[in-house]
Amino acid sequence: MALEAELLANNYQIPQDFAQKLLNFTKNNIDAAIKILESSEKSIAIVKGKFITNKKVFNGAFILAYNFELKDIIYILFVVSNDASISRLSVEINWKDYYSELQNYANANSANLEISHEIERILTTPENKKYIHNFFIDYNNIDEVNMKRFITSELSKLLMDTGVAIKTHTDLIDIFRFEKFLSLNPLGQKPAKKTSKDVFVILNLKVEPVLAPIGGLEIGGLEFGDEILLRIKDDREIVQFIFSFIDPASFQSGAVYATIVSKEMDETTGNFGVRVEFGPGIFGSFVLGNKVRVQAKKKAIAPPPKPEKQPQKETKKNTKKYEEIDYSKYYPINDYDKDEFFEKGPFQTFVAVTFVLLVILVIVLLFI
């Protein structure tokens, strides 16, 4: 078991505990686990770009990677060079090949690494990262037009050149291949505060909640850990394969329970965006109004643990018979015993003195 988990962890750049969870999910079927991983969503957008300026010493190219799950830039590499050939790179080639080309220019003497790093720093400030996020809100329609305008504006200010022109092309890949790439290629910056390993999304299934106007629970009252009944609206072959390990009978009936892992309210509409989990890395999501009632189950609350009884210490009964205690050894009476006290010593002196005083008293009385 540990060997299979280690194999998955090394090949797909995932933590070993996550690999073990996936193996447990597939009932220790490593081939099934690999099939699920190979079907993972393309949650990384890789923007390949190049730019030219009026100043011939400031041509360049770049790669920017955006993670749709983290909603953040997870990688950025800019190379500014006075080698004019860098502007002739094709942005349509494979992103790994594009990276190799940038690596060659970065290692050449013609590269201006100081300006390159400054561009990376400026584009990944908190303010600019929020701005760039707006270009990736729609997964199916990345706003490359406004993204190019924004990067052009930032480059123009830094390079003090109004003649900047940019061309870009975007590829979509899965997180596992990109994690492996990052582990092998240290060039570039990784500005995300969270790492991609914090969020592992293999698949996002199309789902919708089962409404229950009578007897259901309001979506606004549900919380993390509660279960909600969902209809699966995803007809991909891999989805049927996954549910053969979850609950094939319920899947065939058309509705399956899943656990709520997050719920966020849209401040503008008041609707809730809900994400549920079916298994390790297998999620679904939907948006619903606050007061809408759905078929759901509250998580079971475990009763408080009973206080443990403290073992009573056994008191030993004193079964020893009473014995007379010889106090003389604690309080010695000088150096002699009780019998000798009446034969000599202080007692004898007391008797003699008393007798003499009585004789004197009698004589005095006779003379009076």
C-alpha positions in Angstrom: 0.0 0.0 0.0 2.7 2.5 1.0 4.6 1.6 -2.2 1.6 2.4 -4.5 0.9 5.7 -2.6 4.6 6.7 -3.0 4.4 5.9 -6.7 1.4 8.1 -7.2 2.9 10.9 -5.1 6.1 10.9 -7.1 4.6 10.7 -10.6 1.8 13.3 -10.0 3.5 15.6 -7.5 0.8 15.1 -4.9 1.2 14.6 -1.1 1.5 10.9 -0.1 -1.5 11.2 2.3 -3.7 12.4 -0.6 -2.5 9.6 -2.8 -3.4 7.2 0.0 -6.9 8.6 0.3 -7.3 8.2 -3.5 -6.2 4.5 -3.2 -8.6 4.0 -0.3 -11.4 5.5 -2.5 -10.6 3.1 -5.4 -10.4 0.2 -3.0 -6.6 -0.1 -3.5 -7.0 -0.2 -7.3 -3.9 1.7 -8.5 -5.0 1.6 -12.2 -8.3 3.2 -11.3 -6.5 5.9 -9.3 -4.2 6.6 -12.2 -7.2 6.8 -14.6 -8.9 9.3 -12.3 -5.8 11.4 -12.0 -5.3 11.4 -15.8 -8.8 12.7 -16.2 -8.2 15.7 -14.0 -9.6 19.1 -14.9 -7.4 21.6 -16.8 -7.3 24.2 -13.9 -4.2 26.1 -14.9 -4.1 28.8 -17.6 -0.6 29.4 -19.0 -0.3 32.7 -20.8 2.7 32.8 -23.1 3.6 36.2 -24.3 6.3 38.4 -26.0 6.7 42.1 -26.4 8.7 44.6 -28.4 9.5 48.3 -27.6 10.8 51.3 -29.5 14.0 50.9 -27.4 15.8 48.0 -29.0 17.4 46.9 -25.7 14.0 46.2 -24.0 12.5 43.3 -26.0 11.3 40.4 -24.1 9.0 37.3 -23.5 7.2 35.9 -20.5 5.1 33.1 -19.0 2.3 33.7 -16.5 0.4 30.8 -14.9 -3.0 31.3 -13.3 -4.7 28.7 -11.0 -8.5 28.8 -11.3 -9.0 27.0 -8.0 -6.7 29.2 -6.0 -7.9 32.3 -8.0 -4.3 33.5 -8.0 -1.1 33.8 -10.1 1.1 30.8 -9.1 4.0 31.4 -11.5 5.5 34.2 -13.5 8.7 34.5 -15.6 9.8 37.6 -17.5 13.0 37.8 -19.6 14.1 41.2 -20.9 16.9 41.1 -23.4 18.7 43.3 -25.9 18.8 40.3 -28.2 16.2 41.2 -30.9 15.6 37.5 -31.7 13.6 37.0 -28.5 10.7 39.0 -30.1 10.6 36.4 -32.9 9.6 33.6 -30.6 6.4 31.8 -31.5 3.8 32.0 -28.7 1.8 29.1 -30.3 4.4 26.5 -29.5 4.1 24.1 -26.6 4.4 25.9 -23.2 7.3 23.6 -22.1 9.2 24.3 -25.3 8.5 28.0 -24.8 9.9 27.8 -21.3 13.1 26.2 -22.6 13.5 29.1 -25.0 13.1 31.6 -22.3 15.6 29.7 -20.1 18.2 30.0 -22.8 17.7 33.8 -23.1 17.7 34.2 -19.3 21.1 32.4 -19.1 22.6 34.5 -21.9 24.7 37.7 -21.3 22.2 39.7 -23.3 19.5 39.3 -20.5 18.7 42.1 -18.2 17.7 40.2 -15.1 17.3 43.3 -12.9 14.5 44.7 -15.0 13.1 41.2 -15.6 12.7 40.7 -11.8 11.3 44.2 -11.3 8.5 43.5 -13.9 7.7 40.2 -12.0 7.5 42.1 -8.7 5.3 44.9 -10.1 2.8 42.5 -11.8 2.4 40.4 -8.6 1.7 43.1 -6.0 -1.5 42.5 -4.1 -3.3 45.3 -6.0 -2.2 44.1 -9.5 -3.0 40.4 -8.7 -6.6 41.4 -7.9 -6.8 43.3 -11.2 -5.3 40.3 -13.1 -7.9 38.0 -11.5 -10.7 39.8 -13.3 -9.3 38.6 -16.7 -9.8 34.9 -15.5 -13.3 35.1 -14.0 -14.8 33.2 -17.0 -13.0 29.9 -17.4 -14.3 29.5 -20.9 -13.6 33.0 -22.0 -10.3 34.4 -20.7 -10.2 38.2 -21.3 -6.8 38.3 -23.2 -7.6 41.6 -24.8 -7.8 43.6 -21.6 -5.0 41.5 -20.0 -2.7 42.6 -22.9 -3.7 46.2 -22.4 -3.0 46.0 -18.7 0.5 44.4 -19.1 1.3 46.9 -21.9 0.4 49.8 -19.6 2.6 48.4 -16.7 5.6 47.8 -19.1 5.3 51.2 -20.6 5.5 52.9 -17.2 8.5 50.8 -16.1 10.4 51.0 -19.3 9.4 54.6 -20.0 8.4 53.6 -23.5 5.0 54.2 -25.1 5.7 52.0 -28.0 5.2 48.6 -26.3 3.4 45.9 -28.3 2.4 42.5 -26.9 1.2 39.2 -28.4 -0.1 36.3 -26.2 -1.4 32.8 -26.4 -3.0 30.7 -23.6 -2.8 27.0 -22.9 -4.9 25.1 -20.4 -3.3 22.2 -18.5 -4.0 20.2 -15.3 -2.4 21.0 -12.0 -0.5 17.7 -11.6 1.6 18.2 -14.7 2.4 21.8 -13.8 3.4 20.9 -10.2 5.9 18.4 -11.6 7.2 21.1 -14.0 7.6 23.6 -11.1 9.5 21.0 -9.0 12.0 20.5 -11.8 12.4 24.1 -13.0 13.4 26.7 -10.4 13.6 29.7 -12.8 10.9 32.3 -12.3 8.8 33.5 -9.3 6.0 31.6 -7.4 4.0 34.5 -5.8 1.0 32.7 -4.5 0.7 32.7 -0.7 -1.1 29.4 -0.8 0.5 26.5 -2.8 -1.4 24.5 -5.3 -1.1 21.5 -2.9 -3.6 23.3 -0.6 -6.4 22.7 -3.2 -6.4 19.4 -5.2 -9.3 19.4 -7.7 -9.3 16.4 -10.0 -12.8 16.9 -11.3 -15.6 19.5 -11.0 -18.9 17.7 -11.7 -22.0 19.4 -13.1 -24.6 19.1 -10.4 -27.9 20.6 -9.3 -29.6 20.3 -5.9 -32.8 18.4 -5.4 -35.4 21.0 -4.3 -37.8 20.3 -1.4 -40.2 23.2 -0.8 -42.0 21.2 1.9 -39.9 19.5 4.6 -36.6 20.6 3.1 -33.8 22.8 4.7 -33.0 26.3 3.6 -29.7 26.5 1.8 -28.7 29.5 4.0 -29.0 27.3 7.1 -26.7 24.6 5.9 -23.1 24.5 6.9 -19.8 22.7 6.4 -20.2 19.0 6.9 -23.9 18.8 6.1 -25.0 16.5 3.3 -27.2 17.6 0.3 -28.9 15.5 -2.3 -27.8 16.3 -5.8 -28.6 15.3 -9.4 -25.6 14.6 -11.5 -25.8 16.5 -14.8 -22.4 15.4 -16.1 -22.4 12.6 -18.7 -18.7 12.2 -19.1 -17.5 8.6 -19.1 -15.1 9.2 -16.2 -18.0 10.4 -14.0 -19.7 7.0 -14.4 -16.4 5.3 -13.6 -15.9 7.4 -10.4 -19.4 6.6 -9.1 -18.8 2.9 -9.5 -16.7 3.4 -6.4 -19.1 5.8 -4.5 -22.7 4.6 -4.7 -23.6 3.0 -8.0 -27.2 2.3 -7.0 -27.9 5.9 -6.0 -26.1 7.2 -9.1 -28.4 5.0 -11.3 -31.4 6.4 -9.5 -30.3 9.9 -10.5 -29.5 11.5 -7.1 -26.5 11.2 -4.8 -25.7 12.8 -1.4 -22.5 14.8 -1.1 -20.8 16.7 1.7 -20.7 20.5 1.8 -17.1 21.8 2.0 -17.6 25.5 1.4 -20.4 28.0 1.0 -20.0 31.7 0.1 -22.6 34.4 -0.3 -22.5 36.8 -3.2 -23.0 40.2 -1.6 -24.6 41.7 -4.7 -27.3 39.0 -5.3 -27.5 37.3 -1.9 -27.2 33.9 -3.5 -25.0 31.2 -2.2 -22.2 29.5 -4.1 -21.9 26.0 -2.7 -19.1 23.4 -3.2 -19.6 19.8 -2.3 -17.2 16.9 -2.2 -17.9 13.3 -3.4 -14.4 11.9 -2.8 -10.8 12.9 -2.7 -10.4 15.7 -5.3 -13.8 15.1 -6.8 -16.1 18.1 -6.3 -19.3 19.7 -7.6 -20.7 23.2 -7.3 -23.9 25.2 -7.8 -25.4 28.6 -7.0 -28.8 28.9 -5.2 -30.9 31.6 -3.5 -30.7 32.0 0.3 -34.2 30.9 1.2 -34.6 28.0 -1.3 -35.2 24.7 0.5 -33.4 21.6 -0.6 -33.3 17.9 0.3 -30.4 17.7 2.9 -29.2 16.1 6.1 -27.5 17.9 9.0 -24.3 16.4 10.1 -24.6 14.1 13.1 -23.5 15.7 16.3 -21.7 13.3 18.5 -22.8 13.2 22.2 -20.4 14.7 24.7 -18.1 12.0 26.1 -19.0 10.6 29.4 -16.6 11.6 32.2 -14.2 8.9 33.0 -14.6 7.4 36.5 -11.5 8.0 38.5 -10.2 4.8 40.1 -10.6 5.0 43.8 -7.5 4.4 45.8 -7.8 1.5 48.2 -7.3 2.5 51.8 -5.3 0.0 53.7 -6.9 -1.0 56.9 -4.7 -0.9 60.0 -4.8 -4.5 61.1 -1.9 -4.2 63.4 -2.8 -4.8 67.0 -2.4 -2.1 69.5 0.9 -2.2 71.2 1.9 -0.2 74.2 4.3 2.4 73.3 7.4 3.0 75.5 7.6 6.7 75.8 10.7 6.5 77.9 12.8 6.2 74.8 11.5 9.6 73.6 11.5 11.4 76.9 14.3 9.9 79.1 14.1 10.6 82.8 17.6 11.7 83.5 19.8 8.6 83.6 17.9 6.5 86.1 14.7 4.6 86.1 11.4 5.1 88.0 12.2 2.9 91.0 15.5 4.6 91.7 13.7 8.0 91.8 12.1 7.1 95.1 15.2 5.6 96.6 17.7 8.5 96.1 18.1 11.7 94.4 15.6 14.5 94.4 12.9 12.8 96.3 15.1 11.9 99.3 16.3 15.5 99.5 12.8 16.8 99.4 11.7 14.6 102.4 14.7 15.7 104.5 14.2 19.4 103.9 10.5 19.1 104.8 11.2 17.3 108.0 13.8 19.9 109.1 11.3 22.7 108.5 8.6 20.9 110.6 11.0 20.5 113.5 11.9 24.2 113.4 8.2 25.1 113.3 7.4 23.0 116.4 10.2 24.6 118.4 9.1 28.0 117.6 5.5 27.2 118.7 6.7 25.8 122.0 8.6 29.0 122.9 5.6 31.1 122.1 
